[in-house]
Amino acid sequence: MSTLTFRNSHGALVDIPTVAATQVKNEFGAILDKATHSGAVAITRHGTPKAVLLSYEEFESLVQVRSRTLENLGAEFDDLLDRMQSPKARKAMDAAFNASPAKLGRAAVKAARKGR
């Protein structure tokens, strides 16, 4: 039995087993169990992948990823950004955004001198 490599719904590269269509026809229950356990099974005809039998969990995950809206992605980004910023970092960013051009210039010169 060979394998087929693809990116799953979590973005990870995974190898899935390939099964000939005649084997699927003759052993559907066992192949279904394999797909349920491993996430997917590629079905081949004459050695060429023709279809993939997915576990319901993998299917739901793929559908959910595909149906994300821009609004959902924006909310996820905002949530992630909030979690990444400590109170100290938030205070520093607020100070930077509210700083005068002269203060930003002095800070840039100071940082450039440190980098030498």
N, CA, C and O atoms as a GROMACS GRO file, in nm:
protein
  464
    1MET      N    1   0.086  -0.119   0.000
    1MET     CA    2   0.000   0.000   0.000
    1MET      C    3   0.089   0.123   0.000
    1MET      O    4   0.181   0.135   0.081
    2SER      N    5   0.063   0.214  -0.090
    2SER     CA    6   0.141   0.337  -0.097
    2SER      C    7   0.068   0.448  -0.021
    2SER      O    8  -0.041   0.428   0.034
    3THR      N    9   0.130   0.565  -0.020
    3THR     CA   10   0.067   0.678   0.050
    3THR      C   11   0.064   0.799  -0.043
    3THR      O   12   0.135   0.806  -0.143
    4LEU      N   13  -0.020   0.895  -0.007
    4LEU     CA   14  -0.035   1.021  -0.077
    4LEU      C   15  -0.017   1.131   0.027
    4LEU      O   16  -0.076   1.124   0.134
    5THR      N   17   0.064   1.231  -0.003
    5THR     CA   18   0.090   1.339   0.092
    5THR      C   19   0.004   1.459   0.057
    5THR      O   20  -0.004   1.500  -0.058
    6PHE      N   21  -0.060   1.516   0.160
    6PHE     CA   22  -0.140   1.637   0.141
    6PHE      C   23  -0.140   1.716   0.269
    6PHE      O   24  -0.098   1.666   0.374
    7ARG      N   25  -0.186   1.841   0.262
    7ARG     CA   26  -0.196   1.928   0.379
    7ARG      C   27  -0.334   1.911   0.438
    7ARG      O   28  -0.434   1.930   0.369
    8ASN      N   29  -0.340   1.876   0.566
    8ASN     CA   30  -0.471   1.858   0.631
    8ASN      C   31  -0.529   1.993   0.673
    8ASN      O   32  -0.472   2.098   0.646
    9SER      N   33  -0.643   1.988   0.739
    9SER     CA   34  -0.713   2.112   0.776
    9SER      C   35  -0.636   2.196   0.877
    9SER      O   36  -0.669   2.313   0.897
   10HIS      N   37  -0.535   2.138   0.941
   10HIS     CA   38  -0.454   2.212   1.038
   10HIS      C   39  -0.327   2.267   0.973
   10HIS      O   40  -0.245   2.331   1.039
   11GLY      N   41  -0.311   2.241   0.842
   11GLY     CA   42  -0.195   2.291   0.770
   11GLY      C   43  -0.074   2.199   0.775
   11GLY      O   44   0.030   2.232   0.718
   12ALA      N   45  -0.086   2.086   0.841
   12ALA     CA   46   0.027   1.993   0.853
   12ALA      C   47   0.031   1.899   0.733
   12ALA      O   48  -0.073   1.856   0.683
   13LEU      N   49   0.152   1.868   0.688
   13LEU     CA   50   0.166   1.768   0.581
   13LEU      C   51   0.147   1.630   0.641
   13LEU      O   52   0.211   1.594   0.740
   14VAL      N   53   0.058   1.552   0.581
   14VAL     CA   54   0.031   1.417   0.631
   14VAL      C   55   0.030   1.320   0.514
   14VAL      O   56  -0.004   1.355   0.402
   15ASP      N   57   0.069   1.198   0.544
   15ASP     CA   58   0.063   1.091   0.446
   15ASP      C   59  -0.064   1.012   0.472
   15ASP      O   60  -0.089   0.970   0.586
   16ILE      N   61  -0.143   0.991   0.369
   16ILE     CA   62  -0.263   0.910   0.384
   16ILE      C   63  -0.246   0.785   0.298
   16ILE      O   64  -0.187   0.790   0.190
   17PRO      N   65  -0.299   0.675   0.346
   17PRO     CA   66  -0.287   0.552   0.267
   17PRO      C   67  -0.370   0.558   0.141
   17PRO      O   68  -0.475   0.623   0.137
   18THR      N   69  -0.323   0.491   0.037
   18THR     CA   70  -0.401   0.479  -0.085
   18THR      C   71  -0.456   0.337  -0.094
   18THR      O   72  -0.391   0.241  -0.053
   19VAL      N   73  -0.576   0.326  -0.146
   19VAL     CA   74  -0.644   0.197  -0.157
   19VAL      C   75  -0.706   0.190  -0.295
   19VAL      O   76  -0.766   0.286  -0.343
   20ALA      N   77  -0.692   0.074  -0.359
   20ALA     CA   78  -0.751   0.056  -0.491
   20ALA      C   79  -0.902   0.054  -0.480
   20ALA      O   80  -0.958   0.005  -0.382
   21ALA      N   81  -0.968   0.107  -0.582
   21ALA     CA   82  -1.115   0.113  -0.583
   21ALA      C   83  -1.177  -0.025  -0.565
   21ALA      O   84  -1.279  -0.038  -0.497
   22THR      N   85  -1.118  -0.127  -0.624
   22THR     CA   86  -1.174  -0.263  -0.608
   22THR      C   87  -1.165  -0.310  -0.464
   22THR      O   88  -1.255  -0.379  -0.415
   23GLN      N   89  -1.058  -0.271  -0.395
   23GLN     CA   90  -1.045  -0.308  -0.253
   23GLN      C   91  -1.151  -0.236  -0.170
   23GLN      O   92  -1.207  -0.293  -0.077
   24VAL      N   93  -1.178  -0.109  -0.204
   24VAL     CA   94  -1.282  -0.034  -0.133
   24VAL      C   95  -1.416  -0.102  -0.153
   24VAL      O   96  -1.495  -0.115  -0.060
   25LYS      N   97  -1.442  -0.145  -0.276
   25LYS     CA   98  -1.568  -0.213  -0.308
   25LYS      C   99  -1.582  -0.342  -0.226
   25LYS      O  100  -1.691  -0.373  -0.178
   26ASN      N  101  -1.474  -0.417  -0.212
   26ASN     CA  102  -1.479  -0.546  -0.145
   26ASN      C  103  -1.466  -0.538   0.008
   26ASN      O  104  -1.512  -0.627   0.079
   27GLU      N  105  -1.402  -0.431   0.058
   27GLU     CA  106  -1.374  -0.420   0.202
   27GLU      C  107  -1.415  -0.284   0.256
   27GLU      O  108  -1.339  -0.223   0.332
   28PHE      N  109  -1.532  -0.234   0.219
   28PHE     CA  110  -1.571  -0.098   0.253
   28PHE      C  111  -1.567  -0.071   0.404
   28PHE      O  112  -1.519   0.034   0.446
   29GLY      N  113  -1.617  -0.164   0.486
   29GLY     CA  114  -1.620  -0.142   0.630
   29GLY      C  115  -1.481  -0.120   0.688
   29GLY      O  116  -1.462  -0.029   0.770
   30ALA      N  117  -1.385  -0.201   0.647
   30ALA     CA  118  -1.248  -0.187   0.698
   30ALA      C  119  -1.185  -0.057   0.649
   30ALA      O  120  -1.114   0.010   0.724
   31ILE      N  121  -1.212  -0.021   0.522
   31ILE     CA  122  -1.156   0.104   0.467
   31ILE      C  123  -1.219   0.224   0.536
   31ILE      O  124  -1.150   0.323   0.564
   32LEU      N  125  -1.348   0.217   0.564
   32LEU     CA  126  -1.416   0.325   0.637
   32LEU      C  127  -1.355   0.342   0.775
   32LEU      O  128  -1.332   0.455   0.819
   33ASP      N  129  -1.328   0.231   0.843
   33ASP     CA  130  -1.263   0.239   0.975
   33ASP      C  131  -1.125   0.304   0.963
   33ASP      O  132  -1.087   0.384   1.048
   34LYS      N  133  -1.051   0.269   0.859
   34LYS     CA  134  -0.918   0.326   0.838
   34LYS      C  135  -0.928   0.476   0.817
   34LYS      O  136  -0.850   0.553   0.874
   35ALA      N  137  -1.024   0.520   0.736
   35ALA     CA  138  -1.042   0.664   0.710
   35ALA      C  139  -1.084   0.736   0.838
   35ALA      O  140  -1.037   0.847   0.866
   36THR      N  141  -1.171   0.674   0.914
   36THR     CA  142  -1.217   0.734   1.039
   36THR      C  143  -1.100   0.749   1.136
   36THR      O  144  -1.091   0.849   1.207
   37HIS      N  145  -1.014   0.652   1.138
   37HIS     CA  146  -0.900   0.653   1.230
   37HIS      C  147  -0.789   0.747   1.186
   37HIS      O  148  -0.735   0.822   1.268
   38SER      N  149  -0.754   0.744   1.057
   38SER     CA  150  -0.640   0.823   1.009
   38SER      C  151  -0.680   0.960   0.956
   38SER      O  152  -0.593   1.045   0.934
   39GLY      N  153  -0.809   0.984   0.935
   39GLY     CA  154  -0.854   1.113   0.884
   39GLY      C  155  -0.893   1.108   0.738
   39GLY      O  156  -0.984   1.178   0.695
   40ALA      N  157  -0.822   1.022   0.659
   40ALA     CA  158  -0.853   1.015   0.516
   40ALA      C  159  -0.787   0.893   0.454
   40ALA      O  160  -0.687   0.841   0.503
   41VAL      N  161  -0.845   0.848   0.344
   41VAL     CA  162  -0.790   0.741   0.262
   41VAL      C  163  -0.809   0.783   0.117
   41VAL      O  164  -0.919   0.821   0.077
   42ALA      N  165  -0.701   0.775   0.038
   42ALA     CA  166  -0.710   0.807  -0.105
   42ALA      C  167  -0.753   0.680  -0.179
   42ALA      O  168  -0.699   0.572  -0.155
   43ILE      N  169  -0.848   0.695  -0.269
   43ILE     CA  170  -0.896   0.582  -0.348
   43ILE      C  171  -0.839   0.597  -0.489
   43ILE      O  172  -0.855   0.701  -0.553
   44THR      N  173  -0.773   0.492  -0.536
   44THR     CA  174  -0.708   0.497  -0.666
   44THR      C  175  -0.777   0.404  -0.766
   44THR      O  176  -0.842   0.307  -0.728
   45ARG      N  177  -0.760   0.438  -0.892
   45ARG     CA  178  -0.803   0.350  -1.000
   45ARG      C  179  -0.685   0.344  -1.096
   45ARG      O  180  -0.640   0.446  -1.148
   46HIS      N  181  -0.636   0.224  -1.120
   46HIS     CA  182  -0.519   0.202  -1.205
   46HIS      C  183  -0.399   0.284  -1.155
   46HIS      O  184  -0.322   0.338  -1.235
   47GLY      N  185  -0.385   0.291  -1.022
   47GLY     CA  186  -0.270   0.359  -0.961
   47GLY      C  187  -0.279   0.510  -0.955
   47GLY      O  188  -0.186   0.575  -0.907
   48THR      N  189  -0.388   0.568  -1.004
   48THR     CA  190  -0.404   0.714  -1.004
   48THR      C  191  -0.510   0.755  -0.902
   48THR      O  192  -0.621   0.701  -0.904
   49PRO      N  193  -0.478   0.849  -0.811
   49PRO     CA  194  -0.578   0.893  -0.714
   49PRO      C  195  -0.701   0.951  -0.785
   49PRO      O  196  -0.689   1.036  -0.873
   50LYS      N  197  -0.819   0.904  -0.745
   50LYS     CA  198  -0.944   0.949  -0.806
   50LYS      C  199  -1.038   1.015  -0.705
   50LYS      O  200  -1.120   1.099  -0.742
   51ALA      N  201  -1.027   0.976  -0.578
   51ALA     CA  202  -1.117   1.030  -0.475
   51ALA      C  203  -1.050   1.013  -0.338
   51ALA      O  204  -0.952   0.941  -0.324
   52VAL      N  205  -1.106   1.083  -0.240
   52VAL     CA  206  -1.058   1.071  -0.102
   52VAL      C  207  -1.177   1.049  -0.012
   52VAL      O  208  -1.276   1.122  -0.018
   53LEU      N  209  -1.166   0.948   0.072
   53LEU     CA  210  -1.268   0.921   0.173
   53LEU      C  211  -1.219   0.985   0.302
   53LEU      O  212  -1.116   0.944   0.358
   54LEU      N  213  -1.294   1.086   0.351
   54LEU     CA  214  -1.254   1.162   0.470
   54LEU      C  215  -1.334   1.119   0.591
   54LEU      O  216  -1.449   1.077   0.580
   55SER      N  217  -1.271   1.129   0.708
   55SER     CA  218  -1.347   1.113   0.831
   55SER      C  219  -1.440   1.233   0.843
   55SER      O  220  -1.411   1.339   0.787
   56TYR      N  221  -1.549   1.218   0.914
   56TYR     CA  222  -1.642   1.330   0.928
   56TYR      C  223  -1.575   1.445   1.001
   56TYR      O  224  -1.600   1.562   0.970
   57GLU      N  225  -1.491   1.413   1.098
   57GLU     CA  226  -1.419   1.518   1.174
   57GLU      C  227  -1.330   1.601   1.081
   57GLU      O  228  -1.329   1.724   1.090
   58GLU      N  229  -1.256   1.535   0.992
   58GLU     CA  230  -1.170   1.607   0.898
   58GLU      C  231  -1.254   1.689   0.801
   58GLU      O  232  -1.219   1.803   0.770
   59PHE      N  233  -1.363   1.634   0.754
   59PHE     CA  234  -1.453   1.707   0.664
   59PHE      C  235  -1.507   1.834   0.730
   59PHE      O  236  -1.504   1.941   0.670
   60GLU      N  237  -1.556   1.820   0.854
   60GLU     CA  238  -1.608   1.938   0.925
   60GLU      C  239  -1.501   2.045   0.940
   60GLU      O  240  -1.528   2.164   0.922
   61SER      N  241  -1.382   2.002   0.974
   61SER     CA  242  -1.272   2.097   0.993
   61SER      C  243  -1.239   2.169   0.863
   61SER      O  244  -1.216   2.290   0.863
   62LEU      N  245  -1.236   2.096   0.752
   62LEU     CA  246  -1.208   2.159   0.623
   62LEU      C  247  -1.318   2.256   0.584
   62LEU      O  248  -1.289   2.364   0.533
   63VAL      N  249  -1.443   2.220   0.605
   63VAL     CA  250  -1.555   2.307   0.572
   63VAL      C  251  -1.551   2.433   0.657
   63VAL      O  252  -1.575   2.544   0.608
   64GLN      N  253  -1.520   2.417   0.784
   64GLN     CA  254  -1.515   2.532   0.874
   64GLN      C  255  -1.405   2.629   0.831
   64GLN      O  256  -1.427   2.750   0.829
   65VAL      N  257  -1.289   2.578   0.796
   65VAL     CA  258  -1.178   2.663   0.753
   65VAL      C  259  -1.216   2.736   0.625
   65VAL      O  260  -1.185   2.854   0.610
   66ARG      N  261  -1.282   2.667   0.535
   66ARG     CA  262  -1.320   2.726   0.407
   66ARG      C  263  -1.427   2.834   0.421
   66ARG      O  264  -1.431   2.928   0.342
   67SER      N  265  -1.512   2.820   0.520
   67SER     CA  266  -1.625   2.912   0.530
   67SER      C  267  -1.598   3.030   0.622
   67SER      O  268  -1.690   3.106   0.653
   68ARG      N  269  -1.475   3.046   0.666
   68ARG     CA  270  -1.444   3.161   0.749
   68ARG      C  271  -1.462   3.289   0.670
   68ARG      O  272  -1.418   3.300   0.555
   69THR      N  273  -1.527   3.385   0.731
   69THR     CA  274  -1.549   3.512   0.664
   69THR      C  275  -1.440   3.610   0.705
   69THR      O  276  -1.367   3.587   0.801
   70LEU      N  277  -1.432   3.719   0.631
   70LEU     CA  278  -1.335   3.822   0.665
   70LEU      C  279  -1.361   3.876   0.805
   70LEU      O  280  -1.268   3.908   0.878
   71GLU      N  281  -1.488   3.886   0.841
   71GLU     CA  282  -1.524   3.933   0.975
   71GLU      C  283  -1.471   3.838   1.082
   71GLU      O  284  -1.417   3.881   1.183
   72ASN      N  285  -1.488   3.707   1.059
   72ASN     CA  286  -1.438   3.608   1.155
   72ASN      C  287  -1.286   3.615   1.165
   72ASN      O  288  -1.230   3.610   1.275
   73LEU      N  289  -1.219   3.627   1.050
   73LEU     CA  290  -1.074   3.635   1.052
   73LEU      C  291  -1.027   3.761   1.124
   73LEU      O  292  -0.928   3.758   1.198
   74GLY      N  293  -1.097   3.872   1.103
   74GLY     CA  294  -1.063   3.996   1.172
   74GLY      C  295  -1.078   3.982   1.322
   74GLY      O  296  -0.995   4.030   1.399
   75ALA      N  297  -1.185   3.915   1.364
   75ALA     CA  298  -1.208   3.893   1.508
   75ALA      C  299  -1.100   3.802   1.566
   75ALA      O  300  -1.052   3.824   1.677
   76GLU      N  301  -1.061   3.699   1.491
   76GLU     CA  302  -0.954   3.610   1.537
   76GLU      C  303  -0.823   3.685   1.549
   76GLU      O  304  -0.748   3.665   1.645
   77PHE      N  305  -0.794   3.772   1.451
   77PHE     CA  306  -0.671   3.851   1.456
   77PHE      C  307  -0.671   3.942   1.578
   77PHE      O  308  -0.572   3.949   1.650
   78ASP      N  309  -0.781   4.013   1.600
   78ASP     CA  310  -0.790   4.104   1.714
   78ASP      C  311  -0.772   4.030   1.845
   78ASP      O  312  -0.706   4.078   1.937
   79ASP      N  313  -0.833   3.911   1.854
   79ASP     CA  314  -0.821   3.829   1.975
   79ASP      C  315  -0.677   3.784   1.996
   79ASP      O  316  -0.626   3.790   2.108
   80LEU      N  317  -0.612   3.741   1.890
   80LEU     CA  318  -0.473   3.698   1.898
   80LEU      C  319  -0.383   3.815   1.938
   80LEU      O  320  -0.294   3.799   2.021
   81LEU      N  321  -0.406   3.930   1.878
   81LEU     CA  322  -0.327   4.049   1.910
   81LEU      C  323  -0.343   4.087   2.058
   81LEU      O  324  -0.245   4.120   2.124
   82ASP      N  325  -0.465   4.082   2.109
   82ASP     CA  326  -0.488   4.112   2.250
   82ASP      C  327  -0.412   4.017   2.341
   82ASP      O  328  -0.356   4.058   2.443
   83ARG      N  329  -0.410   3.889   2.304
   83ARG     CA  330  -0.340   3.790   2.387
   83ARG      C  331  -0.189   3.808   2.381
   83ARG      O  332  -0.119   3.777   2.477
   84MET      N  333  -0.138   3.859   2.268
   84MET     CA  334   0.006   3.874   2.251
   84MET      C  335   0.060   3.997   2.322
   84MET      O  336   0.179   4.004   2.353
   85GLN      N  337  -0.024   4.093   2.348
   85GLN     CA  338   0.025   4.218   2.406
   85GLN      C  339   0.011   4.217   2.557
   85GLN      O  340  -0.099   4.201   2.611
   86SER      N  341   0.122   4.235   2.622
   86SER     CA  342   0.120   4.249   2.768
   86SER      C  343   0.080   4.393   2.800
   86SER      O  344   0.084   4.479   2.713
   87PRO      N  345   0.041   4.420   2.925
   87PRO     CA  346   0.009   4.558   2.962
   87PRO      C  347   0.126   4.654   2.933
   87PRO      O  348   0.104   4.768   2.892
   88LYS      N  349   0.248   4.608   2.955
   88LYS     CA  350   0.366   4.692   2.930
   88LYS      C  351   0.378   4.722   2.781
   88LYS      O  352   0.405   4.836   2.743
   89ALA      N  353   0.357   4.621   2.696
   89ALA     CA  354   0.367   4.641   2.551
   89ALA      C  355   0.256   4.734   2.503
   89ALA      O  356   0.279   4.819   2.418
   90ARG      N  357   0.136   4.716   2.557
   90ARG     CA  358   0.025   4.804   2.520
   90ARG      C  359   0.056   4.949   2.554
   90ARG      O  360   0.030   5.040   2.474
   91LYS      N  361   0.111   4.970   2.673
   91LYS     CA  362   0.145   5.106   2.718
   91LYS      C  363   0.251   5.166   2.626
   91LYS      O  364   0.243   5.284   2.591
   92ALA      N  365   0.351   5.086   2.587
   92ALA     CA  366   0.457   5.135   2.498
   92ALA      C  367   0.402   5.168   2.360
   92ALA      O  368   0.440   5.269   2.301
   93MET      N  369   0.312   5.085   2.308
   93MET     CA  370   0.254   5.112   2.176
   93MET      C  371   0.166   5.237   2.181
   93MET      O  372   0.168   5.318   2.088
   94ASP      N  373   0.090   5.252   2.288
   94ASP     CA  374   0.009   5.374   2.301
   94ASP      C  375   0.099   5.497   2.302
   94ASP      O  376   0.068   5.598   2.239
   95ALA      N  377   0.212   5.488   2.376
   95ALA     CA  378   0.305   5.601   2.383
   95ALA      C  379   0.364   5.629   2.245
   95ALA      O  380   0.379   5.745   2.207
   96ALA      N  381   0.397   5.525   2.170
   96ALA     CA  382   0.455   5.544   2.037
   96ALA      C  383   0.355   5.608   1.942
   96ALA      O  384   0.390   5.698   1.866
   97PHE      N  385   0.231   5.561   1.945
   97PHE     CA  386   0.130   5.616   1.854
   97PHE      C  387   0.092   5.759   1.891
   97PHE      O  388   0.048   5.836   1.805
   98ASN      N  389   0.107   5.794   2.017
   98ASN     CA  390   0.070   5.928   2.061
   98ASN      C  391   0.189   6.023   2.071
   98ASN      O  392   0.174   6.138   2.112
   99ALA      N  393   0.308   5.975   2.034
   99ALA     CA  394   0.429   6.058   2.045
   99ALA      C  395   0.432   6.163   1.935
   99ALA      O  396   0.378   6.144   1.826
  100SER      N  397   0.496   6.274   1.967
  100SER     CA  398   0.513   6.381   1.868
  100SER      C  399   0.620   6.338   1.767
  100SER      O  400   0.701   6.251   1.796
  101PRO      N  401   0.620   6.399   1.649
  101PRO     CA  402   0.724   6.367   1.550
  101PRO      C  403   0.865   6.389   1.605
  101PRO      O  404   0.956   6.312   1.576
  102ALA      N  405   0.883   6.494   1.683
  102ALA     CA  406   1.016   6.522   1.739
  102ALA      C  407   1.059   6.410   1.834
  102ALA      O  408   1.174   6.366   1.832
  103LYS      N  409   0.966   6.364   1.916
  103LYS     CA  410   0.998   6.256   2.012
  103LYS      C  411   1.029   6.126   1.937
  103LYS      O  412   1.120   6.053   1.975
  104LEU      N  413   0.954   6.098   1.831
  104LEU     CA  414   0.981   5.979   1.750
  104LEU      C  415   1.119   5.989   1.685
  104LEU      O  416   1.192   5.890   1.679
  105GLY      N  417   1.154   6.108   1.636
  105GLY     CA  418   1.285   6.130   1.575
  105GLY      C  419   1.397   6.104   1.673
  105GLY      O  420   1.496   6.038   1.640
  106ARG      N  421   1.383   6.157   1.795
  106ARG     CA  422   1.487   6.137   1.896
  106ARG      C  423   1.501   5.988   1.930
  106ARG      O  424   1.612   5.937   1.946
  107ALA      N  425   1.390   5.919   1.940
  107ALA     CA  426   1.392   5.775   1.971
  107ALA      C  427   1.458   5.697   1.857
  107ALA      O  428   1.532   5.601   1.882
  108ALA      N  429   1.432   5.736   1.733
  108ALA     CA  430   1.493   5.667   1.619
  108ALA      C  431   1.644   5.688   1.618
  108ALA      O  432   1.719   5.593   1.593
  109VAL      N  433   1.690   5.810   1.644
  109VAL     CA  434   1.834   5.839   1.649
  109VAL      C  435   1.898   5.759   1.760
  109VAL      O  436   2.005   5.700   1.741
  110LYS      N  437   1.836   5.756   1.875
  110LYS     CA  438   1.890   5.681   1.989
  110LYS      C  439   1.902   5.532   1.956
  110LYS      O  440   2.002   5.468   1.988
  111ALA      N  441   1.798   5.477   1.892
  111ALA     CA  442   1.800   5.334   1.856
  111ALA      C  443   1.906   5.308   1.752
  111ALA      O  444   1.972   5.204   1.756
  112ALA      N  445   1.925   5.399   1.658
  112ALA     CA  446   2.026   5.381   1.554
  112ALA      C  447   2.166   5.382   1.613
  112ALA      O  448   2.253   5.307   1.570
  113ARG      N  449   2.187   5.468   1.713
  113ARG     CA  450   2.319   5.474   1.777
  113ARG      C  451   2.350   5.345   1.855
  113ARG      O  452   2.464   5.301   1.860
  114LYS      N  453   2.246   5.286   1.914
  114LYS     CA  454   2.264   5.160   1.987
  114LYS      C  455   2.303   5.047   1.893
  114LYS      O  456   2.378   4.956   1.930
  115GLY      N  457   2.253   5.053   1.772
  115GLY     CA  458   2.274   4.946   1.676
  115GLY      C  459   2.414   4.943   1.615
  115GLY      O  460   2.448   4.846   1.547
  116ARG      N  461   2.494   5.044   1.638
  116ARG     CA  462   2.628   5.051   1.577
  116ARG      C  463   2.723   4.960   1.642
  116ARG      O  464   2.840   4.954   1.603
   0.00000   0.00000   0.00000
